[in-house]
Amino acid sequence: MHLNRVLPPFHTPKIEEAIRELYSNYTWFPLQNAVDNQEQRAVVDNWHTAHTTVFENTLLFSVMNIILIAVCTTLPIPGGIIVPSFKIGAGFGRFYGEGMAYLFPHGLMARFNRTEYPILAGTYALVGSAAFAGANTGAMSSAVIAFEMTGQITHLMPVIVATLVATITARYFGPAIYDSLIILKNLPYLPPILPSTSAGHQIFVEDFCEKRLFYVWRKCTYRHLQEMLVAKQKLRFFPFVRSPKSMILLGTIERSELQFLLDSHLNELQIVPEQSQSKNELQNRSETMGLKFTVNTIHEEEEEDVSYSQEKKSAKEKTKKSEREKLLDVQVDFSSCPIDPAPFQLTEGTSLIKAHNLFSLLGLQMTFVTALGSLVGVISLKEVCEITLNGLFVIYFLSVAWKSN
C-alpha cells in the first residue's frame, strides 16, 4: 500500500503523524533492530524502546487513547470523536497486523509457494481504523473517509466488509456514541428496532397506549375546558370528539385556540354595571358627609367609610364569583374555532414495528389510537421510547406469550 500522497490536515499535527505512521506500508517488527532507510528508522524508533516492542506500544497506545477519549467526551466542551476513533482503530489494527506478520513471516500463502504476497501491517491498520470508527459512530461513511484519507481504493473489499460487520455487531451490544450522548443528556431519542424482531410484530399499540384521555366535545362547558387546560398544561392540542358516549374522533383543536375561547367568553360576558352605581353612591355619600352641619365625629366618619367599603367589596366579590360560576356552566361555542379534521391516528391493531417506523420517519411527537373511528387512547414518543429501551419490550412480549398459552 503506497501512501505517498499527503494526508489532509487534522486538528493537531500529533494525530496526523500518528495515523500516518500507523498506516505506513511496511512491517515494523522485523525492522526494529536493523533498518537502512532513515525515514523508516525514525518511524520504528517511535514505536519501540529498549524494554518494549511494537506490540506492547501499539496496544498501550490504543488502550490509553480509549481511556482519554472516554474522559474527554464527558467534559462540557466541544470535542471530536471521529478522528480519535480512526486513531484508536488504527492502533488495534496495527497491533493485529504486526502479530500476523510475526506468526506468518512469509505470508498466509507460503505453503503454496506464494511468497510474493507478504503481510503488510499498514493494511490491517487501515481496515481497523475504518471498522472501529464505523462501530463507534454507527455509520458506514467511515469506509469512505478511509478511502479519502489514503487516496486509493486498493483495499476496497476488506475495508467495506470489516466496517459492515463491525457496525452490525456493535448494534447488538448497545447504541452508537452519539445515541449514547443523547440518552445521557435526556434528549428526545427513539432507539432502533430490527424489523426481523418477532416480538415487535406481536405487540400492538393498544397494549401500551395511554387510555386516560383529556378531550372536548360539542356540548362541553367552559368549566370542563378550564379544568382540562389547568390539568394538562404541556399538551399543545386536544382531541375533539362527537360525544363522551360515542367518542368518535372528529379532529383536534390547539391549546391556544381553546384558551382564547375561554378568555374571550369570560371577558366579553362580564358586565359589571355595579361599578358606576357604586361610584355614584360613594360620591353622594361623600357630599352628604361633607355638609357643614354634621353631628358625626371624624373618627366615626372614617370607621363608617371603612366598613362601608369592605361591605361593598365583599358584595362585589360574591357577585363576581356567582357570575363567573354561571359563565363557566355555559356550553362552549366551537363555531368560530379552527378544527383540524384529519389528525394523525393509528388503529388499535397497529404493531409496535409499524408505530416505531412512523414515529421515526415522520418525526411524530404524539398520535391518537382509534377503534372503528372511536378514540381509545393516545401514544407519545415517550411511550414508544420506554417500551423499546427500558425493558418493557420484553415484559410485554412475555405477557402476550403467556396470554396466548
C-alpha positions as CSV (number, residue, x, y, z in Angstrom):
1,M,0.0,0.0,0.0
2,H,1.5,3.3,-1.1
3,L,0.8,6.4,0.9
4,N,2.9,8.9,-0.9
5,R,0.0,11.3,-1.1
6,V,-0.1,13.9,1.6
7,L,-2.9,13.3,4.1
8,P,-5.4,16.1,4.7
9,P,-4.5,18.1,7.8
10,F,-6.2,17.1,11.1
11,H,-6.8,19.2,14.2
12,T,-3.3,18.7,15.7
13,P,0.0,17.5,14.0
14,K,0.4,14.7,16.6
15,I,-2.8,13.0,15.4
16,E,-1.8,13.3,11.8
17,E,1.7,12.0,12.5
18,A,0.4,9.0,14.5
19,I,-2.2,8.0,11.8
20,R,0.4,8.4,9.1
21,E,2.9,6.2,10.9
22,L,0.3,3.6,11.7
23,Y,-0.7,3.5,8.0
24,S,2.9,3.0,6.8
25,N,3.2,0.2,4.2
26,Y,6.0,-1.7,5.8
27,T,6.1,-4.0,8.9
28,W,7.8,-2.7,12.0
29,F,8.7,-5.8,14.0
30,P,11.4,-7.3,11.6
31,L,12.9,-3.8,11.2
32,Q,13.2,-2.7,14.8
33,N,16.8,-4.0,15.0
34,A,18.2,-3.1,11.6
35,V,16.8,-0.5,9.3
36,D,18.7,1.0,6.4
37,N,16.2,3.6,5.5
38,Q,16.5,6.6,7.8
39,E,12.8,7.6,7.4
40,Q,11.7,4.1,8.4
41,R,14.2,4.0,11.2
42,A,12.7,7.2,12.6
43,V,9.2,5.7,12.5
44,V,10.1,2.4,14.0
45,D,12.1,4.1,16.8
46,N,8.9,6.0,17.8
47,W,7.1,2.7,18.5
48,H,9.6,0.6,20.4
49,T,12.1,1.1,23.2
50,A,14.9,-0.9,24.8
51,H,12.4,-2.7,27.1
52,T,9.3,-2.9,24.9
53,T,8.4,-4.0,21.4
54,V,6.0,-2.6,18.9
55,F,3.3,-5.0,20.3
56,E,3.3,-3.5,23.7
57,N,3.5,0.1,22.5
58,T,0.7,-0.2,19.9
59,L,-1.6,-2.0,22.4
60,L,-0.9,0.5,25.1
61,F,-1.3,3.4,22.6
62,S,-4.8,2.2,21.8
63,V,-5.9,1.4,25.3
64,M,-4.8,4.8,26.7
65,N,-6.5,6.6,23.9
66,I,-9.7,4.9,24.7
67,I,-9.5,6.0,28.3
68,L,-8.6,9.6,27.4
69,I,-11.3,9.9,24.8
70,A,-13.9,8.5,27.2
71,V,-12.9,11.2,29.7
72,C,-12.8,14.0,27.1
73,T,-16.3,13.2,25.7
74,T,-17.8,13.7,29.1
75,L,-16.4,17.2,29.6
76,P,-18.8,20.2,28.8
77,I,-16.6,21.4,26.0
78,P,-16.8,20.6,22.2
79,G,-14.5,17.9,21.0
80,G,-14.2,15.4,18.2
81,I,-14.9,11.7,18.2
82,I,-14.4,10.6,14.6
83,V,-10.7,11.3,14.2
84,P,-9.8,9.8,17.6
85,S,-11.8,6.7,16.6
86,F,-9.7,6.3,13.5
87,K,-6.6,6.7,15.6
88,I,-7.7,4.0,18.1
89,G,-8.8,1.6,15.4
90,A,-5.5,2.1,13.5
91,G,-3.6,1.2,16.7
92,F,-5.6,-2.0,17.2
93,G,-5.3,-2.8,13.5
94,R,-1.5,-2.3,13.6
95,F,-1.2,-4.5,16.7
96,Y,-3.1,-7.3,15.0
97,G,-1.2,-6.8,11.7
98,E,2.2,-6.9,13.4
99,G,1.2,-10.1,15.2
100,M,0.1,-11.7,11.9
101,A,3.4,-10.7,10.3
102,Y,5.3,-12.2,13.2
103,L,3.3,-15.5,13.0
104,F,3.4,-15.7,9.3
105,P,6.6,-14.0,8.2
106,H,6.3,-15.3,4.6
107,G,2.6,-14.6,4.2
108,L,-0.5,-16.7,4.6
109,M,0.1,-18.5,1.3
110,A,3.6,-19.6,1.9
111,R,2.5,-23.2,2.0
112,F,1.5,-22.8,-1.7
113,N,4.9,-21.2,-2.5
114,R,3.2,-17.8,-3.0
115,T,5.7,-15.7,-1.0
116,E,5.1,-12.7,-3.2
117,Y,2.1,-11.7,-1.0
118,P,3.6,-10.7,2.4
119,I,1.5,-9.4,5.2
120,L,1.5,-5.6,5.4
121,A,0.5,-4.4,8.9
122,G,-0.5,-1.0,7.5
123,T,-3.4,-2.7,5.7
124,Y,-4.7,-4.0,8.9
125,A,-4.3,-0.6,10.5
126,L,-6.4,0.9,7.6
127,V,-9.1,-1.7,8.0
128,G,-9.1,-1.5,11.8
129,S,-9.5,2.3,11.8
130,A,-12.5,2.2,9.4
131,A,-14.1,-0.7,11.3
132,F,-13.6,0.9,14.8
133,A,-14.9,4.3,13.6
134,G,-17.9,2.6,12.0
135,A,-18.7,0.6,15.1
136,N,-18.3,3.7,17.3
137,T,-20.4,6.1,15.3
138,G,-22.8,3.6,13.7
139,A,-22.2,5.0,10.2
140,M,-20.8,3.2,7.1
141,S,-19.4,6.5,5.9
142,S,-16.2,5.8,7.9
143,A,-15.2,3.5,5.0
144,V,-15.5,6.4,2.6
145,I,-13.4,8.6,4.9
146,A,-10.7,6.0,5.0
147,F,-10.5,5.9,1.2
148,E,-10.3,9.7,1.1
149,M,-7.5,9.7,3.7
150,T,-5.4,7.2,1.7
151,G,-6.3,8.4,-1.8
152,Q,-6.9,4.9,-3.2
153,I,-9.4,2.1,-3.1
154,T,-6.9,-0.8,-3.4
155,H,-8.3,-2.4,-0.2
156,L,-12.0,-1.7,-1.0
157,M,-13.4,-5.1,-0.2
158,P,-11.7,-5.7,3.2
159,V,-12.5,-2.1,4.4
160,I,-16.2,-2.3,3.4
161,V,-16.7,-5.8,4.8
162,A,-14.9,-5.1,8.1
163,T,-16.9,-1.8,8.5
164,L,-20.2,-3.5,7.8
165,V,-19.5,-6.4,10.2
166,A,-18.3,-4.1,13.0
167,T,-21.3,-1.8,12.6
168,I,-23.9,-4.6,12.7
169,T,-22.1,-6.3,15.6
170,A,-21.9,-3.1,17.7
171,R,-25.7,-2.5,17.3
172,Y,-26.3,-5.7,19.2
173,F,-24.3,-4.6,22.2
174,G,-25.7,-1.0,22.5
175,P,-26.4,2.3,20.8
176,A,-23.7,4.3,19.0
177,I,-21.7,7.0,20.7
178,Y,-23.9,9.9,19.5
179,D,-27.1,8.0,20.6
180,S,-25.5,7.3,24.0
181,L,-24.8,11.0,24.5
182,I,-28.4,11.8,23.6
183,I,-29.6,9.3,26.2
184,L,-27.3,10.6,28.9
185,K,-28.5,14.1,28.3
186,N,-32.2,13.0,28.4
187,L,-32.9,14.4,24.9
188,P,-35.7,13.0,22.8
189,Y,-34.4,9.8,21.3
190,L,-36.1,6.9,19.5
191,P,-33.9,3.7,19.8
192,P,-33.9,1.5,16.7
193,I,-35.7,-1.8,16.4
194,L,-34.7,-4.5,13.9
195,P,-37.5,-5.4,11.5
196,S,-36.8,-9.1,12.0
197,T,-37.6,-8.9,15.7
198,S,-40.6,-11.2,16.1
199,A,-41.8,-9.7,19.4
200,G,-42.2,-6.3,17.7
201,H,-44.9,-7.8,15.5
202,Q,-46.8,-9.3,18.4
203,I,-47.1,-6.1,20.5
204,F,-49.8,-3.6,19.5
205,V,-50.3,0.0,20.3
206,E,-53.4,-0.8,22.4
207,D,-51.1,-2.6,24.9
208,F,-49.1,0.4,25.9
209,C,-51.1,3.5,24.9
210,E,-52.4,6.0,27.5
211,K,-56.1,5.4,28.0
212,R,-56.7,8.3,30.5
213,L,-57.8,10.9,27.9
214,F,-58.5,14.6,28.1
215,Y,-60.8,15.7,25.3
216,V,-63.6,18.2,24.4
217,W,-66.9,17.6,22.7
218,R,-69.7,19.7,21.1
219,K,-71.7,20.3,24.3
220,C,-68.9,20.6,26.9
221,T,-68.9,23.5,29.2
222,Y,-66.4,26.2,29.8
223,R,-65.8,24.7,33.3
224,H,-64.6,21.5,31.7
225,L,-62.5,23.5,29.4
226,Q,-60.8,25.4,32.2
227,E,-60.2,22.2,34.3
228,M,-58.7,20.4,31.3
229,L,-56.3,23.3,30.4
230,V,-55.2,23.5,34.0
231,A,-54.7,19.7,34.4
232,K,-52.7,19.4,31.1
233,Q,-50.5,22.4,30.7
234,K,-47.9,20.8,28.4
235,L,-50.3,19.5,25.7
236,R,-50.3,21.5,22.5
237,F,-53.6,20.2,21.1
238,F,-56.6,18.2,22.4
239,P,-58.9,15.7,20.6
240,F,-62.3,16.8,19.6
241,V,-65.0,14.1,19.8
242,R,-68.6,13.9,19.0
243,S,-69.8,12.9,22.5
244,P,-68.3,11.2,25.5
245,K,-70.5,8.2,24.8
246,S,-69.6,7.5,21.2
247,M,-66.0,9.0,21.3
248,I,-66.0,9.4,17.6
249,L,-62.8,11.4,16.8
250,L,-63.7,14.5,14.7
251,G,-60.4,16.3,14.8
252,T,-58.0,18.2,17.1
253,I,-58.0,21.7,18.5
254,E,-54.9,23.6,19.5
255,R,-54.4,24.6,23.1
256,S,-54.1,28.3,22.2
257,E,-57.5,28.3,20.5
258,L,-59.2,26.7,23.5
259,Q,-57.5,29.2,25.8
260,F,-58.7,32.1,23.5
261,L,-62.3,30.8,23.6
262,L,-62.2,30.6,27.4
263,D,-60.7,34.1,27.9
264,S,-62.9,35.8,25.4
265,H,-66.0,34.3,26.9
266,L,-65.2,35.4,30.4
267,N,-64.1,38.9,29.3
268,E,-67.0,39.7,26.9
269,L,-69.9,38.5,29.1
270,Q,-68.7,40.0,32.4
271,I,-70.8,43.2,32.5
272,V,-70.4,44.9,35.8
273,P,-72.8,47.9,36.0
274,E,-72.3,48.0,39.7
275,Q,-69.1,49.8,39.3
276,S,-70.8,53.0,38.0
277,Q,-73.5,52.7,40.5
278,S,-71.1,52.3,43.4
279,K,-69.2,55.3,42.2
280,N,-72.3,57.5,42.3
281,E,-73.3,56.2,45.7
282,L,-69.8,57.0,47.1
283,Q,-69.9,60.5,45.5
284,N,-73.4,61.2,47.0
285,R,-72.3,59.9,50.4
286,S,-69.1,62.0,50.4
287,E,-71.2,65.0,49.6
288,T,-73.5,64.2,52.5
289,M,-70.7,63.6,54.8
290,G,-69.1,66.9,53.8
291,L,-72.1,69.1,54.9
292,K,-71.4,72.0,57.2
293,F,-73.8,70.8,59.9
294,T,-73.0,67.2,60.7
295,V,-73.2,65.5,64.0
296,N,-70.7,62.7,63.3
297,T,-67.1,63.0,64.5
298,I,-64.1,62.5,62.3
299,H,-63.4,59.0,63.7
300,E,-67.0,57.9,63.3
301,E,-66.9,59.0,59.7
302,E,-63.7,57.1,58.9
303,E,-64.9,53.9,60.6
304,E,-68.2,54.2,58.7
305,D,-66.4,54.7,55.4
306,V,-64.1,51.7,56.0
307,S,-67.0,49.4,57.0
308,Y,-69.0,50.6,54.0
309,S,-66.2,50.0,51.5
310,Q,-65.5,46.5,53.0
311,E,-69.1,45.5,52.7
312,K,-69.3,46.8,49.1
313,K,-66.0,45.0,48.3
314,S,-67.2,41.7,49.7
315,A,-70.6,42.0,48.0
316,K,-68.8,42.8,44.7
317,E,-66.6,39.7,45.1
318,K,-69.6,37.5,45.8
319,T,-71.4,38.9,42.8
320,K,-68.4,38.4,40.5
321,K,-67.9,34.8,41.8
322,S,-71.5,33.9,41.2
323,E,-71.4,35.5,37.7
324,R,-68.2,33.6,36.9
325,E,-69.8,30.3,38.0
326,K,-72.7,31.0,35.8
327,L,-70.5,31.8,32.9
328,L,-68.5,28.6,33.4
329,D,-71.6,26.5,33.2
330,V,-72.4,27.8,29.7
331,Q,-71.8,25.4,26.7
332,V,-68.8,26.2,24.5
333,D,-69.4,27.6,21.1
334,F,-67.0,25.9,18.7
335,S,-68.4,27.6,15.5
336,S,-65.5,30.1,15.4
337,C,-62.8,27.7,16.5
338,P,-60.5,26.2,13.8
339,I,-60.5,22.4,14.0
340,D,-58.1,20.1,12.3
341,P,-60.4,17.5,10.7
342,A,-57.6,15.0,9.8
343,P,-55.3,14.3,12.8
344,F,-52.8,11.5,12.5
345,Q,-54.1,8.4,14.1
346,L,-53.3,4.6,14.4
347,T,-55.7,1.7,14.8
348,E,-55.6,-0.4,17.9
349,G,-54.2,-3.3,15.9
350,T,-51.1,-1.5,14.7
351,S,-47.9,-3.3,15.7
352,L,-45.0,-1.8,17.5
353,I,-42.8,-2.1,14.5
354,K,-45.1,0.0,12.3
355,A,-45.7,2.5,15.0
356,H,-41.9,2.8,15.6
357,N,-41.3,3.3,11.8
358,L,-44.0,6.0,11.6
359,F,-42.6,7.9,14.6
360,S,-39.1,7.6,13.2
361,L,-39.8,8.6,9.6
362,L,-42.4,11.3,10.2
363,G,-40.9,12.7,13.3
364,L,-44.2,12.4,15.3
365,Q,-44.4,13.5,18.9
366,M,-47.9,12.2,19.6
367,T,-50.7,10.3,17.8
368,F,-54.2,9.0,18.7
369,V,-55.3,5.4,18.8
370,T,-58.8,4.6,17.4
371,A,-61.0,1.6,17.0
372,L,-63.6,1.9,14.2
373,G,-63.3,5.7,14.4
374,S,-63.7,5.9,18.2
375,L,-60.9,7.3,20.3
376,V,-59.5,4.7,22.7
377,G,-56.1,6.1,23.6
378,V,-53.1,8.2,22.8
379,I,-49.4,7.3,22.5
380,S,-46.5,9.7,22.5
381,L,-42.8,9.5,21.7
382,K,-42.1,8.9,25.4
383,E,-44.1,5.6,25.5
384,V,-42.5,4.3,22.3
385,C,-39.0,5.0,23.7
386,E,-39.8,3.4,27.1
387,I,-41.2,0.2,25.7
388,T,-38.2,-0.1,23.3
389,L,-35.4,1.0,25.6
390,N,-36.2,0.3,29.2
391,G,-37.1,-3.4,29.1
392,L,-40.8,-3.1,28.7
393,F,-40.4,-4.6,25.3
394,V,-39.5,-8.0,26.8
395,I,-42.2,-7.7,29.5
396,Y,-45.0,-7.2,27.0
397,F,-43.7,-10.0,24.8
398,L,-43.7,-12.4,27.8
399,S,-47.2,-11.2,28.8
400,V,-48.6,-11.7,25.2
401,A,-46.9,-15.2,25.0
402,W,-48.5,-16.1,28.4
403,K,-51.9,-15.0,27.3
404,S,-51.7,-16.9,24.1
405,N,-50.9,-20.1,26.1
